Amino acid sequence: MNKKVVIIGGGPGGYPAAFLLAQKGAQVTLIEKDKVGGTCLNRGCIPTKVFLEASHILRQIKTGSRMGIRAQEVNLDFSKLSRYKDSIVDGLVKGVEKLCEVRKIRIIKGTGFLEAPQKIRIKESGELIDGDTLIIATGSVPATIPLAGVDGVGVINSDDALSLEQIPPSIVIIGGGSIGLEFGQIFHALGSKVTLLEMLTQVLPNEDSDVAVELERAFKREGIQIRTGVNVKEISGEEGQKKVQYTVQNQDQSVEAACVLLAVGRRPNSAGIGLEKVGVKTEKGRIVVNGQMETTAAGVYAVGDAVGGVMLAHVATAEGHTAADNIMGKSHPMDYKAVPRCVYTYPEAAAVGLTEAEARKVHGEIMVGHFPLQASGKARMVGGTGFAKIIAEKRYGGIVGVHLVGPHVTEMIAEAAAVMNLECTCEDLAYTIHPHPTLSEMIMEAAMAAEGYKIHSL
């Protein structure tokens, strides 16, 4: 008899798990209260990247004069861009639904509540769904902070920002992580005056300090105001006329704008579905799982943002793959050692593995190779600033961290993830022939620099 698997949540953790299980012979039911694709497809990765792509095209048109390309009266129809964004999202949602149909996966539109480890009640219809195994993939929601005025009119989160009917003339963004930086560049490119406030001493607080410095420099060149080491005290004012009061080094300061965007990350969305009733343990809202993505309740798995940790769509998909394999009898522990992290600004930033500070703490003696983007022939053609940085442990030369800033580096970081996953040494990478002229040569050159020799840099 086919194994019956029920999945709550149709995002990038849930629907790929459903696809894999169906292909392995399981009978799959997918419960989703909104649209399949989850936050990533509907309110995150995809729609934000459409806006960022538009901002990159605008930038290319405006800077094309350096190549002799002249364009006049370049402007943006925001309502048309929004419709284009919606068409991309709708097309991808329909694609996921079609793949479910072809694989005979039943989709139930509704909210699932656990009455027993493998018994799920649909809140809206009352239907009871039975399964042999359950996967919880309920995703995340925008996080908030305890701050006076944070619930007032004119204060939006990242979900709200994608539904605006018009671009505000000015905006304050609270939070300098990847969400804050991407929205900062989107709003700036579309005409807003942007001020970005970050509590810690650098933007992208969890990334290598060289990456943070490079991006902060690039943003300031564009005219985006960035203030770090900020303690936000209060948001006040009416809609269209907001005031954010904060302190920097114990000095009171304030900034005014038409709108405030709260971009302080996301939190697991696991409350109110009956986890405690069936013995699923949680810690600070995240579902506790082992290396096989099993929860503390027999036959119940959890994946994606609901388990916390590295809350990225591609991690959720990998966790869904891991859960599917283990449910169907293939032993497959989850491995987080080579998770790519990407920021889709201009310039882009991408990293995998440890920062330099982390590597020194973990490995002691390390090798660090650095290659400036401007030493690359291809980079000179396409423009942009940045670098490649490779970190290896000294004893064996194993690569433990790669950090890239520049055009298209979010596409190139997969090479670094692959070589780390395969446990290649820095020397292996340095001797891997890269095509010329390409931006990918910067990775090879940084590996050479870590080994102590250089070709196109000093």
N, C-alpha and C positions, 0 to 999 in steps of 0.2 A: 504493500500500500504506500502511496506517495506520502511523504512528510508534508504536513500542513504548517505553514509559517504565516504568522500575522505580523505586520509591520505597522507601527504607529508613527506616521511622519513620512511625507513623500519628498523630502529635500535631498541634498547630495549625499547624505548617509543612507537614507531609506530606499530611494528608488534604484540606485545601483545594486544594493544588496538584493532587492526584489528581482532585478534582471538576472543576476548571477544565480540566485536560488532557482528561478524558473528554468534556466538553462541546465541546471544540475538535476532537474526532475521534481522539484518541490511544487506543491500547490500553494500559491501565494495570494494573500489578501493584503492590500495596501490601504490604510486608513489615513485620509488627509482632510483636515478641516478647511483648508484654503485651496490654493492651486498647487499641483505637483511642481517640483523644482525647488520649493522652499525659499528661504531668504535669499540664497545665492542667486538663483535665476530671476526671482520676481522683484527683490528689493535690495540686492547687494551687488555681487560680482558683475553680473551682466549689465544691468541698467547704468551703474556708475561708470563702467568701462565705455559704454556708448557715449556718455557725456564727455569722458576724458578723451576719447578718440576725436570728438568734435573740437575740443580745445586744442589738441595737438595739430589738427588740420588748420585751424585758425592761426596758430603760431607759425606753421610752415609757410602759409601764404604771406603773413606779415614779414617774415624774415627772408623770403625768397629773393629779395632785392640784392642780396650778396652774390647771387648767381646770375643777376641780370634779369630776374623775373619780376615784372611789375604788375601789380593788381590794384585796381581802384574801386572805391566804394564797397569794400568787403564788410558785410554785416551778417547778423545771425537772426533767423526767424526761430525764436525759442519754442513757440507752439508747434512748429513743424518738427523741430528736433525732438520734442517730447512725444509726438506721434510716431516718429521713427523709432525711438526707444521702445515704445509700447509694442510696435509691430515686431521688433526683434524678440522681445520677451514672449509675446503671444505665440510667435512661430515656434520658439523653442519649447514652450509648454505643450503645444499641440504635438510636437515631435515626441516628447516623453510619453504623452498619453497614447500615441499611436504605437510606440514600442511596447507599452504595457498591454495593449490590445493584442498585438501580434504574439506576445509571449503568454497570453491567456492569464494575465494578472488581473484580479478583480480590484477595482478602485472603489472605495466607499467614501463618499463625501460626508464628513462628520467628525465629531470629537470622540476619541476613544477613552474609556475609563476602565481601569483594571478591577474586575470583581474577583478574580483568582489569577494565579500566574499565567494561565493560558486561556482565560475567559475575559473577553473585552466587550463591554456594553457601549453601543453607539448612543451618545447622549441625545441627539436630535430625534432619532427614530425608535430608540429602545431595543433595536436588534442586538442579539447576543451572538458574538463571533467566537467560535472555538478554534484552537490551534494546538499543535504539538509543541510549538516553540514560538516565542515572541521576541521581536526586536523593537526597542524603544528608540526612536530617532526624532524626537520632538524639537530639536534645534535650540535656538536662542532668541532673545529679544534685546533691544537696545538697553544698555545699562543706564542708570542715573546716579546722581550723587546727592547727599544731604546738603542742600544749599537753598538759602532764602530766595524765593522768586523763581525756582527752577520749574515750577508747574504753571507759571504765568503765561498769558497770551504772548505770542511772538517768540516763544522758546520752542524750538523744534528738535527732533532727533533725526537720525540718518534715514529712517523710513519716510518721515514727513518731507525731508529735503528732496526726495525724488518725485514728490507729488505737487510741488509748487507750480502755480499757474504762471507766475512771473518771477524774474530774478530780482532779489532785493538790491537796492542801490548800495547797501553796506551790510556787512555781517561780521559778528564776532563768533569765532569757533573755539569752544572750550575742549581741549584735548589735542595733543600733537602726535598721536599714533598714526597708523596708516589710514584710518578712516578720516581723521581730521585733515591730514595732508592732502589726500585725494580730493575731498570736498573743497578744501581751500583753493586748490588750483582750478577746479571746475568753476567755482563762483568767480574767481579772479578773471579767468578767461572769458566768462560770459558777462563781465561788466561790473561786478561788485567790488567795492573796496573791502579788503579782507584783513582782519586782525586775528591772529591765532595765538591762543594762550595755552601754555603747557606747564603743569605743576612741577615736573622734574627739570633737571638741568640741561637736558637735550631733547629735541624731538626724536621720535622713534626710540623711546627709552630702553627697549629691550634689544636694540641692534648695536652693531659696532660703532664706536664713537666717530670713526672716520666717515662712515656712511652718513651719520646724522649731521656732521659738520658740512659735508658736501651738499646735502639737500637743503640745509638751512641757508647756505650761501646762495644757492640757485634761486630759492624762493625770494630772498631779499633783493636779488638783482631784478626780479620781475616786479617788485613793488609790493609784495605781500609782507605785512608786518608780523614778525614772530617775536614773542616774548616768553622766555623760559624762566623757571624758578618762581613761578607765579602761584600765589595762594588766592583763589577767587573767594570773595566774601559774600557777594550779593548780586542778584539781578533784579533790576527795578525798571519802572517806566511802563508805558502803554505800548500796545501793538504798533509797530512802525517807528517807535521811538524808545529803544531800550538802552539801558545803562548797566554796564558791568563794572562793579567795584572790586578791586583786588590789591594785594600788596606784593611788592618785590623788594627783598632785603629790608623788610619792615617799613618800607615807604608806601604810603597810600597812593593809589593811582586809579584811574577809571578810563573807560573807553565807551563811546556811544555808537550805536548802529541801529539799523532798521530791524534787524533780526538777530537772534542768538541760536547757534547750532550746538547742541550738546553731543560731543563725539568722544565719549569716555569709554568706549568698548561695548561689549555685549555680555549678557549673563545667560546661563542655562535656563531653558524653559521646561522645567520638569514638575512644577507644582500643580496640584489639583487633578492629577490623573490616577490617584489611588496607589501610588508606589508603596507607601507605608503599610497599606492594607495587605499587600502580598509579600512583604519582607524584603523589598528592594532598598538597600541602604543608600543614603545620600549624605554628602558633606558640603555644607554651604551652598546647597542647591544643585550641586553636580551629582550625577549618579556614579557610584563607585563600581568599577569594573576591574577584572583581572586582565592578563595579557591576551586572553582569547576573546575579550569583550563580553565576558559573562558577568552578570550582576550577582548579588548575594542571594537571589531567588532562583531556584532550580528551573532551567529551561527558559530563562529570561535574559536577553542580551541587550546592550545599549551601545549606541554609536553616535558620533558627531558632536555637535556643540553641547548636547545634553550631558555629556560626560566631562565637559570642561577641558582643561589642558590646552593644547594648540587648536584654537577654534578657527580652522580654515576649511574651506569646502573640499579641497583635495585630500585633507586628512580624514574628513568624514567619509569620503568615498573609500579610502584605504581601510578604514575601520569597518565599513560595511562589507567590504571584500573579506576581511579577516573573519567577521562574524559568520558570513555565509559559508565560508570554507569549514569552519569549526562545527556549524550546525549540521553540515552534510558529511561529517566524519573525517575531513582532512585537517590534520593538526597544523595550525598556522598562527603562530604568535605575532602580535602587532609589533612593528619595529619603527621607532621614532627617530632613529639616529640621523637620518638624511631627509629631513622635511624642508622643502624649499619655502621661503617666505618672500613675498613680492609686494612692491609698492609701485603702482602704475602712474606715477607722476611724470613730469619732465624735468630733469632726467629721471628715468626709472631707477629703482633700487631693487636688488634681489640678493638673497643670502641663503646659505644652508650651513648647518653646523654651528660651532662655537664662535663667539666674538673673540677678539684678541685678549681681552681681559679675562674672559672665562677660560680660554685655553691656557693662559699662564697659571691660573689657579689650579686647573685640573692636571696639566701635564708638566708644569715647571719649565723646563727648557723647550723652547719652540723655535721654528723657523718661520719668518714672515717675508713673503714676496709681494712687492707692490709694482704695478705698472700703470702709468698715467695714460688716460684715454687719448690725450692730444699727441702721443707718440705713435698712434695708429693711423695708417694711411686712410683706411675706410672711415674712421671717425672724423678725420679732417674733411672728408667729402660730405658726410651727413650732418656734421655739426654736433654741438653738445659737449658737455663736460662730464668728467667722471674718472673712474679707475677700476682696476681689478686688484683684489687683495686675497692672497692665499696663505693660510696658516697650517703648518704641519708640525706634528710632534717630532722632537729632535732625534730620538733614539732610532726609530725605523723609517722616518720620513712619511708616516701616514698622514693623509690630509684630514684635518679636523674642522676646518672652517673655510668657506669661500664667500667673499663679499664683492658685489659688483654694483657700480653706479654708471649709468650711461644709457644711450638709446638701445632699445630692444633687449636689455639684459634679462628681463623676465622670461624671454624665450631661451636665453643661453644658460640659465641656472640649472636646467635639467641635466646638462652635461656634468656639472659639478656634483649634483645629487647622485648621478649614476656612478661616477668614479669613487665617491665616498662609500656608496652602497657595496661596490665591488672591492673595497679596501685597497684601492690603488695608492701607490706612493706618489709623492711630489715629483720624483724623477720620472716615474711612468708617464705622468701627465706632461712633463716638460718635453719628453721625447715623442709624444703623440703628434703626428703631423696634422696641422690645422690649415685649411685653405686660405689662400691670400688673393685679393685683399678682403678680409672679413673682420667684423668686430670680435668674433670668437678667438682671434689670435691673442687678444689681451689675456685670456685665461692661460694659454701656453706660456706667454711672456712672463706672467706673474709667477707661474710655477718655476720657470727658469731662474727668476730673481730670488726665489726662496732657496734654490739650490746654490746660489752664489755667482751666477753668471747671467749676462744680459746681452741682447742683440740691439733692440731699438730704443733703449733708455739708458740713462746714466746711473 
